[in-house]
Amino acid sequence: NKPEWYLTQVLMWIGNHSKFLDDKIQPILDKAGSSVNAGLEFSRALVMLILEKLAADIPCLLYDDTLFCHLVDEVLLFERELYSVHGYLSSFPSCMHILSEESCFQRWLTVEKKFALQKMDSMLSSEAAWISQYKDITDVDEMKVPDCAETFMTLLLVITDRYKNLPTASRKLQFLGLQKELIDDFRIRLTQVMKEETRASLGFRYCAILNAVNYIATVLADWADNV
């Protein structure tokens, strides 16, 4: 239940040994005419230990949503630091390969959808759902975007950020399918609220729904170039 313990430990080992590997080991390899990068090979070996650990742990966590979700969150944070801080190569083995394995991946999709729907429930039942966060700042709030629409698009963006480093396009497309389902679900929810407001089509909430739809369509159009 604490994957961050060993994930953080490995990141510390990589960071603590980098100077020694660069200053002491790399010159020996260079002198021998080797193309091996000592720091990267050290990182790769430690990541292989993590893959073994994950392969053993994941089957025990698959049906505990809280623990499984926590594991995925920690693995994604680990991967981000591994690449951005320590220069790990995308061609090397990574935790995303383990998360892409069928049973684990399908569980990840299921859990992601469950928590996204819960988030949508809470954002639409909030008292501030149809109010713009920036209603008092005219130059920021040209589109009069209600809070629920902005939160929903942030939710989609966060999901994209979580799956963008998956190793295969087919897995990314399955996540895209989930996002399309969520957009359709949100559309249906907006339609239901709108039907309740048809008697007051110039009312505050009806206009907020139209603003939400316009904002979502605009943002999706902006994302159209994002492969």
C-alpha contacts under 8 A as a table, 3 or more apart, distances in Angstrom:
res1	aa1	res2	aa2	distance
1	N	67	L	6.12
1	N	71	L	7.83
2	K	5	W	5.82
2	K	71	L	7.98
3	P	6	Y	5.85
3	P	7	L	6.25
3	P	71	L	6.23
3	P	74	E	6.92
4	E	7	L	4.91
4	E	8	T	5.58
4	E	74	E	6.04
5	W	8	T	5.48
5	W	9	Q	6.14
6	Y	9	Q	4.87
6	Y	10	V	6.20
6	Y	50	I	7.90
7	L	10	V	5.35
7	L	11	L	6.47
7	L	50	I	7.48
7	L	74	E	7.85
7	L	75	V	7.62
7	L	78	F	6.46
8	T	11	L	5.08
8	T	12	M	6.17
8	T	78	F	7.55
9	Q	12	M	5.07
9	Q	13	W	6.24
10	V	13	W	5.03
10	V	14	I	6.20
10	V	46	L	6.63
10	V	47	V	7.84
11	L	14	I	5.13
11	L	15	G	6.17
11	L	78	F	7.83
11	L	82	L	7.26
12	M	15	G	5.09
12	M	16	N	5.86
13	W	16	N	5.15
13	W	17	H	6.01
14	I	17	H	5.50
14	I	18	S	6.07
14	I	39	G	7.78
14	I	42	F	7.39
14	I	43	S	6.13
14	I	86	H	7.74
15	G	18	S	5.41
15	G	86	H	7.58
16	N	19	K	7.22
17	H	20	F	5.38
17	H	21	L	6.09
18	S	21	L	5.18
18	S	22	D	6.02
18	S	39	G	6.00
19	K	22	D	5.12
19	K	23	D	5.83
20	F	23	D	5.26
20	F	24	K	5.48
20	F	25	I	6.99
21	L	24	K	5.58
21	L	25	I	4.83
21	L	26	Q	6.00
21	L	38	A	5.94
21	L	39	G	5.80
22	D	25	I	6.14
22	D	26	Q	5.14
22	D	27	P	7.51
22	D	38	A	7.05
22	D	39	G	6.74
23	D	26	Q	6.39
23	D	27	P	6.85
24	K	27	P	6.20
24	K	28	I	7.15
25	I	28	I	5.39
25	I	29	L	6.57
25	I	38	A	6.62
26	Q	29	L	5.12
26	Q	30	D	6.09
26	Q	37	N	6.81
26	Q	38	A	5.66
27	P	30	D	4.94
27	P	31	K	5.96
28	I	31	K	5.13
28	I	32	A	6.28
29	L	32	A	5.11
29	L	33	G	6.40
29	L	34	S	5.24
29	L	35	S	7.48
29	L	36	V	6.91
29	L	38	A	7.85
30	D	33	G	5.08
30	D	34	S	5.60
30	D	35	S	7.13
31	K	34	S	7.52
36	V	41	E	7.39
37	N	40	L	5.49
37	N	41	E	6.15
38	A	41	E	5.22
38	A	42	F	6.11
39	G	42	F	5.15
39	G	43	S	6.25
40	L	43	S	4.98
40	L	44	R	6.02
40	L	87	G	7.92
40	L	88	Y	6.52
40	L	89	L	7.95
41	E	44	R	4.95
41	E	45	A	6.20
42	F	45	A	5.30
42	F	46	L	6.45
43	S	46	L	5.22
43	S	47	V	6.14
43	S	88	Y	7.42
44	R	47	V	5.08
44	R	48	M	6.27
44	R	92	F	6.95
44	R	93	P	7.30
45	A	48	M	5.17
45	A	49	L	6.73
46	L	49	L	5.16
46	L	50	I	6.61
47	V	50	I	4.95
47	V	51	L	6.26
47	V	93	P	7.48
47	V	94	S	6.89
47	V	95	C	7.85
48	M	51	L	5.03
48	M	52	E	6.39
48	M	93	P	7.28
48	M	94	S	8.00
49	L	52	E	5.18
49	L	53	K	6.29
50	I	53	K	4.94
50	I	54	L	6.04
50	I	95	C	7.74
51	L	54	L	5.07
51	L	55	A	6.01
51	L	94	S	7.48
51	L	95	C	6.21
51	L	98	I	6.99
52	E	55	A	5.15
52	E	56	A	6.36
53	K	56	A	5.23
53	K	57	D	6.13
54	L	57	D	4.98
54	L	58	I	5.71
54	L	98	I	7.43
55	A	58	I	5.81
55	A	59	P	7.44
55	A	98	I	7.01
56	A	59	P	6.72
56	A	60	C	7.77
57	D	60	C	5.51
57	D	61	L	6.68
58	I	61	L	5.11
58	I	62	L	6.05
58	I	68	F	7.59
58	I	104	C	7.39
59	P	62	L	5.48
60	C	63	Y	7.68
61	L	64	D	5.40
61	L	65	D	7.77
61	L	67	L	6.24
61	L	68	F	5.35
62	L	65	D	7.22
62	L	68	F	6.01
62	L	104	C	7.10
62	L	107	R	6.78
63	Y	68	F	7.53
64	D	67	L	5.57
64	D	68	F	5.92
65	D	68	F	5.19
65	D	69	C	5.86
65	D	111	V	6.62
66	T	69	C	5.27
66	T	70	H	6.13
67	L	70	H	5.04
67	L	71	L	6.16
68	F	71	L	5.07
68	F	72	V	6.34
69	C	72	V	5.16
69	C	73	D	6.20
69	C	108	W	7.65
69	C	111	V	7.08
70	H	73	D	5.10
70	H	74	E	6.19
71	L	74	E	5.22
71	L	75	V	6.10
72	V	75	V	5.11
72	V	76	L	6.15
72	V	99	L	8.00
72	V	108	W	7.88
73	D	76	L	5.27
73	D	77	L	6.34
74	E	77	L	5.12
74	E	78	F	6.10
75	V	78	F	4.97
75	V	79	E	6.12
75	V	95	C	6.95
76	L	79	E	5.12
76	L	80	R	6.19
76	L	162	R	6.98
77	L	80	R	5.16
77	L	81	E	6.41
78	F	81	E	5.37
78	F	82	L	6.04
79	E	82	L	4.97
79	E	83	Y	6.26
79	E	94	S	7.74
79	E	95	C	7.24
80	R	83	Y	5.52
80	R	84	S	5.99
81	E	84	S	5.16
81	E	85	V	5.28
81	E	86	H	6.97
82	L	85	V	5.87
82	L	86	H	5.19
82	L	87	G	6.67
82	L	88	Y	5.84
83	Y	86	H	5.68
83	Y	87	G	4.85
83	Y	88	Y	4.70
83	Y	89	L	6.98
84	S	87	G	5.89
84	S	88	Y	7.78
88	Y	92	F	7.60
89	L	92	F	5.56
90	S	93	P	7.74
90	S	94	S	7.82
93	P	97	H	7.15
94	S	97	H	5.77
94	S	98	I	7.56
95	C	98	I	5.28
95	C	99	L	6.48
96	M	99	L	4.92
96	M	100	S	5.99
96	M	165	N	7.33
96	M	166	L	5.73
96	M	167	P	6.75
97	H	100	S	5.04
97	H	101	E	6.69
97	H	166	L	7.47
97	H	167	P	6.69
98	I	101	E	5.50
98	I	104	C	7.61
99	L	104	C	5.69
99	L	105	F	5.57
99	L	108	W	7.84
100	S	104	C	6.72
100	S	105	F	5.05
100	S	166	L	7.18
100	S	167	P	7.82
100	S	171	R	7.15
101	E	104	C	5.58
101	E	105	F	5.67
102	E	105	F	5.13
102	E	106	Q	6.06
103	S	106	Q	5.45
103	S	107	R	6.31
104	C	107	R	5.20
104	C	108	W	6.18
105	F	108	W	4.96
105	F	109	L	6.26
106	Q	109	L	5.12
106	Q	110	T	6.22
107	R	110	T	5.04
107	R	111	V	6.11
108	W	111	V	5.23
108	W	112	E	5.96
109	L	112	E	5.08
109	L	113	K	6.16
109	L	175	F	7.12
109	L	178	L	7.69
110	T	113	K	5.25
110	T	114	K	6.20
111	V	114	K	5.01
111	V	115	F	6.23
112	E	115	F	5.44
112	E	116	A	6.07
113	K	116	A	5.03
113	K	117	L	6.12
113	K	178	L	7.11
114	K	117	L	5.37
114	K	118	Q	6.36
115	F	118	Q	5.01
115	F	119	K	6.16
116	A	119	K	5.02
116	A	120	M	6.25
116	A	155	L	7.43
116	A	182	L	7.94
117	L	120	M	4.95
117	L	121	D	6.21
117	L	182	L	7.72
118	Q	121	D	5.08
118	Q	122	S	6.38
119	K	122	S	5.22
119	K	123	M	6.13
120	M	123	M	5.14
120	M	124	L	6.14
120	M	152	F	7.09
120	M	186	F	7.78
121	D	124	L	5.52
121	D	125	S	6.19
122	S	125	S	5.19
122	S	126	S	6.07
123	M	126	S	5.31
123	M	129	A	6.16
123	M	148	C	5.54
123	M	151	T	7.26
123	M	152	F	7.99
124	L	129	A	5.46
124	L	148	C	6.03
125	S	129	A	6.81
126	S	129	A	5.15
127	E	130	W	7.78
128	A	131	I	5.20
128	A	132	S	7.87
128	A	147	D	6.54
128	A	148	C	7.89
129	A	146	P	6.39
129	A	147	D	5.17
129	A	148	C	4.79
130	W	146	P	4.62
130	W	147	D	5.90
130	W	148	C	6.45
130	W	205	R	6.39
130	W	208	A	5.91
130	W	209	I	7.65
131	I	135	K	7.47
131	I	145	V	7.72
131	I	146	P	4.84
131	I	147	D	5.72
131	I	208	A	7.63
132	S	135	K	5.10
132	S	141	D	7.80
132	S	144	K	6.05
132	S	145	V	5.41
132	S	146	P	4.34
132	S	147	D	5.24
133	Q	146	P	7.29
133	Q	147	D	6.14
134	Y	137	I	5.35
134	Y	138	T	7.61
134	Y	140	V	6.66
134	Y	141	D	5.66
134	Y	144	K	7.90
135	K	138	T	6.87
135	K	141	D	6.22
135	K	144	K	6.92
137	I	140	V	5.64
137	I	141	D	6.14
138	T	141	D	5.13
138	T	142	E	6.43
139	D	142	E	6.35
141	D	144	K	5.20
141	D	145	V	7.13
143	M	211	N	6.62
143	M	215	Y	6.92
144	K	208	A	7.50
144	K	211	N	6.31
145	V	149	A	6.68
145	V	150	E	6.70
145	V	208	A	7.23
145	V	211	N	5.82
145	V	212	A	5.75
145	V	215	Y	6.57
146	P	149	A	5.65
146	P	150	E	6.63
146	P	208	A	6.06
146	P	209	I	7.82
146	P	211	N	7.23
146	P	212	A	6.12
147	D	150	E	5.25
147	D	151	T	6.07
148	C	151	T	5.13
148	C	152	F	6.02
148	C	212	A	7.98
149	A	152	F	5.05
149	A	153	M	6.30
149	A	212	A	5.33
149	A	213	V	7.92
149	A	215	Y	7.51
149	A	216	I	6.96
150	E	153	M	5.32
150	E	154	T	6.24
151	T	154	T	5.04
151	T	155	L	6.17
152	F	155	L	4.98
152	F	156	L	6.47
153	M	156	L	5.07
153	M	157	L	6.21
153	M	216	I	7.12
154	T	157	L	4.97
154	T	158	V	6.13
155	L	158	V	5.17
155	L	159	I	6.33
156	L	159	I	5.14
156	L	160	T	6.31
156	L	179	Q	6.58
157	L	160	T	5.10
157	L	161	D	6.23
158	V	161	D	5.00
158	V	162	R	6.27
159	I	162	R	5.08
159	I	163	Y	6.48
159	I	179	Q	7.96
160	T	163	Y	5.41
160	T	164	K	5.74
160	T	175	F	7.95
161	D	164	K	5.48
162	R	165	N	7.41
163	Y	166	L	5.60
163	Y	172	K	6.43
163	Y	175	F	7.13
164	K	172	K	6.85
166	L	169	A	7.63
166	L	171	R	6.84
166	L	172	K	6.48
167	P	171	R	7.83
168	T	171	R	5.61
168	T	172	K	6.66
169	A	172	K	5.02
169	A	173	L	6.12
170	S	173	L	5.08
170	S	174	Q	6.46
171	R	174	Q	5.15
171	R	175	F	6.65
172	K	175	F	5.17
172	K	176	L	6.27
173	L	176	L	4.76
173	L	177	G	6.14
174	Q	177	G	4.96
174	Q	178	L	6.49
175	F	178	L	4.96
175	F	179	Q	6.37
176	L	179	Q	4.99
176	L	180	K	6.26
177	G	180	K	5.09
177	G	181	E	6.30
178	L	181	E	5.04
178	L	182	L	6.28
179	Q	182	L	5.02
179	Q	183	I	6.21
180	K	183	I	5.06
180	K	184	D	6.25
181	E	184	D	5.16
181	E	185	D	6.11
182	L	185	D	4.93
182	L	186	F	6.09
183	I	186	F	5.09
183	I	187	R	6.14
184	D	187	R	4.93
184	D	188	I	6.27
185	D	188	I	5.17
185	D	189	R	6.31
186	F	189	R	5.03
186	F	190	L	6.18
187	R	190	L	5.13
187	R	191	T	6.19
188	I	191	T	5.01
188	I	192	Q	6.25
189	R	192	Q	5.14
189	R	193	V	6.38
190	L	193	V	5.20
190	L	194	M	6.03
190	L	209	I	6.71
191	T	194	M	4.94
191	T	195	K	6.21
192	Q	195	K	5.29
192	Q	196	E	6.78
193	V	196	E	5.32
193	V	197	E	6.69
194	M	197	E	5.02
194	M	198	T	6.32
194	M	206	Y	6.13
194	M	209	I	7.00
195	K	198	T	5.40
196	E	199	R	7.66
197	E	200	A	5.47
197	E	201	S	6.41
197	E	203	G	7.68
197	E	205	R	7.21
197	E	206	Y	5.91
198	T	201	S	5.21
198	T	206	Y	7.48
200	A	203	G	4.95
200	A	206	Y	7.16
201	S	206	Y	5.63
201	S	207	C	7.32
202	L	206	Y	6.51
202	L	207	C	6.40
203	G	206	Y	5.50
203	G	207	C	6.32
204	F	207	C	5.46
204	F	208	A	6.22
205	R	208	A	4.86
205	R	209	I	6.25
206	Y	209	I	5.20
206	Y	210	L	6.55
207	C	210	L	5.13
207	C	211	N	6.19
208	A	211	N	4.99
208	A	212	A	6.09
209	I	212	A	4.96
209	I	213	V	6.28
210	L	213	V	5.18
210	L	214	N	6.19
211	N	214	N	5.11
211	N	215	Y	6.08
212	A	215	Y	5.15
212	A	216	I	6.16
213	V	216	I	5.23
213	V	217	A	6.12
214	N	217	A	5.24
214	N	218	T	6.14
215	Y	218	T	5.10
215	Y	219	V	6.20
216	I	219	V	5.21
216	I	220	L	6.09
217	A	220	L	5.21
217	A	221	A	6.18
218	T	221	A	5.14
218	T	222	D	6.33
219	V	222	D	4.96
219	V	223	W	6.27
220	L	223	W	4.98
220	L	224	A	6.29
221	A	224	A	5.13
222	D	225	D	7.01
223	W	226	N	5.33
224	A	227	V	7.62
